[in-house]
Amino acid sequence: MQQPSYWRRSGTLVLIALCLLLAGCSSALMDPKGVVGETQRSLILSSFGLMLIVVIPVIVMTIVFGWYYRRSNTMAEYLPDWAHSNWIEAIVWLVPVVIVAILGVITWKSSHDLDPHRALESDTPELEIQAVALDWKWLFIYPEQGIATVNEVAFPVDTPVRFRVSSGSVMNSFFIPRLGSQIYAMAGMDNDVYLEANEIGTYSGRSTNYSGAGFSGMIFDAHATSDEDFDAWVEEVRQSPQTLTYPEGYSQLAERSSFNPVEYFASVTPEFYERLVSSFHTGSDPETDTQDAPRAPAIDSNEAYQTTDNQASGEAEEGQPVSNEAGE
């Protein structure tokens, strides 16, 4: 008799401990600080509530039926030949159809409202910030202010921000959870996402797409400040002794590093972002390239692998050892 009592007490203690641990957790998606994040939270809660219309009755009926039709209840009617009910069939089919229809309308509307490429409605002029994913850090360029930072970004509160997102390496994903949508960053691709903070604060940002050994260090702070504090921050960055040039300075910055400290650059080469994105299309810097200079063509990855496979097959047929360098 002692063993069941022991396991019962142990289970109770484990349940209490789990509740205490979960009480210390926080969900950034459920505590948004921006217009986009609030709309996403509303969508999540609406979908969750509609699904509970099915889940809660099923749970309640499971408990009620199990209790009512227990063996000791002689008042329960026994119907061994029962097989069909039009009312039950109507409810079982009608309720899910209505829920799916409502979810379809909500999803269609929210998909357009939450389009990451759609500019946010505001009387305040938008601020453009260009974000470049590197190994393993984030480069932020302010074309209007002529400055750049690493692993830190700032913008005024209640101001729409257009983040133009690309990558100088492998694919990554730009995400500030408390502000809203994430967007992928790919080399040679000029992606964008509109975000806006409606409360002053510092919010954690990160990459949400695994990109190698230093992926865990691709984190940054996003500061939503007042207009005055943002201007002061810009002036602070302009006091930095460092400048960022393309392609010389970029080549040094692009070297692999994990948990890179925050860096400020007082000035940046004009059209830095555009030249970086274009370099993946042409194989060279369009500003320094000349018409007579040879230009490396853009190579499709599928064609490259197909060519490598054909070469390997040819060498194998001739009896030559096949090199694995291309595959690496």
N, C-alpha and C positions, 0 to 999 in steps of 0.2 A: 504493500500500500504506500510505502514511502517513495518509490520510484516515480509514479505518476505525479505525486505532489511536488517532487523536486523539479521535474520537467515543466510543470505548470508555472512554478515560480520563476524558473529560468526564462521561460518564454515571455512572461510578463515583464521581467527586467530588460530583456532584449528589446521588446516593443517600446518601452519607455525611453531607452537609450536612443533608439532610432528616431523617435519623435523629437528628442532634444537636439540630436544632430541635424535633423532636417530644419528645425527652427532657426538654426544659424545660417541656412542657405539663403541666397538671394537670386532672383531672376531678372537679368537686365531687360529681357523682352517684356516682362510684366511691369517694369518700372521705367517707361520711356521718358526721355527729356526732349523730345522733338516732335514735330508735326507728323512726320512719316511714321515714327515709332508708335505714336498714339493710334494712328489709323490701323497699323498692323496689329496692335494689341486688341483693338475693337474687333477685328476680323477673327482673331484666334478665339476670343471669348464668345463671339456669336456662333462660330462653328461648334465650339465645345458645348454650348448651351443647347443647340439644336440636336446634337447627338445624344445628350442626356435625356431627351424626350423618349428615346428608345431604351436607353440603358437603365434608367431608374425604374420604370415600370417592370422590366424583365427581372431585375433584382428583387423588387417588392413581391411580385407574383411568385417567384421561386420560393421565397420564404413563406408566404401565405399558403401556397398550395402544399408545401411540405408539412406545414403545421396542421392545416385543416384536414388533409387526407392521411393523417397519422393512423396507426393501427388502433390506438385506443379510442379514437373518435367514432362512436357508433352512430352519430347523427349525419355523418358524411354519406351522400348518396353514391351507391356503387352502380356504375353504368358500363359493364364490360362490352356491350355492343355499340357504344357510341363511336361515330366515325367522322361526322362532318357537322359544321355550323356555318351558315352563311354570314352571320354577324362576325364571327372570329376571322373568317377569310377576308371579309371586307376591311376589318381593322388592321390585320396583319399586312395587307397589301397597300391600303390607302395611306396609312401613316408614313411608311418609308418613302412612298412616291412623293408626298407633299414635302417631306423633309429634303429629299434630293432636289426637288424643284426650287425650293427656297435657297438651298446652298448653291445651286447653279446660278441663280440670279445674283446672289451676293458675290460669288466668285467672279462672275463676268464683270460686274461693276467695279469691284475692288482691284481687279487685274489692270483696268484702265486707270483708276485713281492712283494706284501704287506703281505705275510705270516708272522705273528709275530714271529714264531719259526725259521724263516730262518735267518741265520747269515748274517750280512752286509759285503759286500766286502770292504776291506780296508787293507792297508799295515801296519797299526798300530795294535798291539796286543789288543784284546778286554779286557775290564775290567768287572769283575763279581761283581754284587751287589745283595744281597739277601734281598727282601722286604717282611715283614710280617705284615699283617693287624691285628690290635688288637682293643679292645674297649676303646676309639675311637682315635687311633693314629697309626702312621706308624713306624715300627722298620726296620732300614736298617743295614745290616751286611756286612762288607767287609772282606771276608775270607782270601784274600791275604795279606791285611794290618793288620788283626787281631784286628779290631776296630768295633764299632757299634754306631749308632746314632738314635735319635728319632725325627721325624718330620723335618728332614733336610738331604739332600743328595747332594753330590758333585761329579763331574767327569770332566776329562779333555775334552776340546773342540776337535772336529775332532777325537774322539776316540769311536769306537763302544762299547756300554755298553750292556751286557747281564743281564737283570733283571730277577732273579728267584723269582717268586711271589707265596706266599702261605698265609694262614690265621691261626691265633690262635683262631679264634672265628667263627662268621657267615660269609657268603659269602660277599665279597667286590669286588671292581673293581679299579685297579691301572691305573691312567691316568695322563699324563703330556701333556696337549692339544697342546702346541706349538711344541712338539717334535714328536708326532705321535700317534700310536695305543694305545688303552687301552686294558687291559687284566684282566680277572677275577681271584680273589684270593679266594681259597676254602680250608678249613681245610683238611689236609692230601693229598693235591694235589700239586705237584711241577710243576707249570706253568712257562712259560718264555716268554719274549718279548725283541726284540733287538731294541735299540734306539741309535741315535747319534745326538749331537748338533754341528752345524757348525758355531755357533756364540756365543761369550762369553756373558753371561748374567745370570739373575736370573729368573727362570720360575716357575709359580705356578703349583703345583700338588695337586691332590685330589682323594678321592674315589667317584665314580659315581654310586654306588649301595647302596641304603638306607639300613642302618644296625642298626637302633635304635635311641634313644633319642639324643645321642651325635654325630650323623652322620655329622652335619654341621661343627664340629670341626676337622674332618679328613682331614686337609689340611697341606701341607708342601711346603718348598722352594727347588727347584732343581737348584743348582749352576753349571753352565758350566764355567770352569776356564781354565787358561793356565796350562801347566804341572808344572811350578814352583809354582803357587798359589795352585794347588791341593796338591803338596807335603807339602807345608806349612800348609794347612788345616789339612792334616793327622797328622802332628806333633802336631798341636794344640789339636786335639782330643786325642792324646796319652798323653797329659799333664793332662787330666781329672783325678780326684781322684776316679772316679767311675769305677767299672768293672762289666761285665755282665756274670753271670754264669747260667748254666742250670743243674737242673731245679729250684734251689732255687731263684736265682735272677730273672729268667723269671717269676716265679709265682707272685712276687711283682710287676714287671713291667706290667704284664697282667691285673692287677686290673683296673676296669673301671675308665676312666677319660676323660673329654672333654676339648678341646682346650689345650692339654698338651704342656708345654713349650719344647723348644729344649733341648735335653740331649745328652751328649757325654759319651762314655764308652771307656776307654783306652785299655781294653782287653776284649776278649770274649771267651767263652769256645769253643775249637775246635769242628768242625762239629755240631755247635749249630743248624743250619738250618735243617740239615739232621735228627738230633735226634728229633727235634720238629715235622717234617713231619711224621716220622716213628711212633711217639707216638700215632698218630691218627689211625694208621693201627693195632697196637698191643695192645693198651690200656695202655701202660706203656713205660718208657724210655728204649730203647734197650741197653744202655750202663750200666745201673744200674740193669737191670733185670738179673736173673739167671735162669738156666734150671729148678731148683727145685721149684722156686717161682711161685705161681699161676699167670697166665696172663689173663687179662680180654679180652674176644674175641671182635672183631669188630662186632657191631650189625647193621644190615641193618635197616634203618628207617622204611621202608614199613613193614618189619616183626614185628618191635616193635609196630607200630600202630595196626597191625592186631591182635597181641597177646593181646593188651590192649582192643580192641573192643570185642574179644572173652570172655575175663574175665568179661567185663562189661555186656555182654549179659547173661552170666551164672549167675551172681549175680542178674540180673533183673528177670530171670526166677525163682530163689529161693526165690524171695520176699525180698532180702536184699537191703539196700540202696547202690547206686552206687557212689563210690568215684570219684572225678574229679581231683585228684592230678596228675595222670599220664598224663592227657590231658594238664595240665598246664605246 
